[in-house]
């Protein structure tokens, strides 16, 4: 990534704040969801978020292209 988009950093921070709250709720409830399934590094990639956000804003890429055809 050549440069960071401030909006991407804010979105990632907001997402991670939600993840933190979900982990807290999981801990309070006695961890019904195992820790192995809650690790943020297993499902969130900040570099990927930044690259897709830059591509969406700069290239005006359609959603299907941003999702790699899936």
Residue, then its C-alpha position, 0 to 999 in steps of 0.5 A: x500500500x502506497x499510502x493510508x487512507x484516513x477513512x480506512x484507518x477510522x473504519x478499521x478502528x471502529x471495526x476493532x472496537x466492535x470486535x473488542x466489545x464482542x470479545x468482552x461480551x463473550x468473556x462475560x458469558x463464559x466464552x460460549x465461542x472458543x477463543x480460537x474462533x474470536x482471534x481478530x487476526x484470523x478474519x480481519x486484514x487491515x492491508x486488504x481493507x485499505x487496498x479495497x477501499x482505495x480501489x473502490x474510491x479511486x477506480x470506482x470498481x463495481x462491488x463484484x470486482x471488489x469481492x473477487x467475483x464471489 
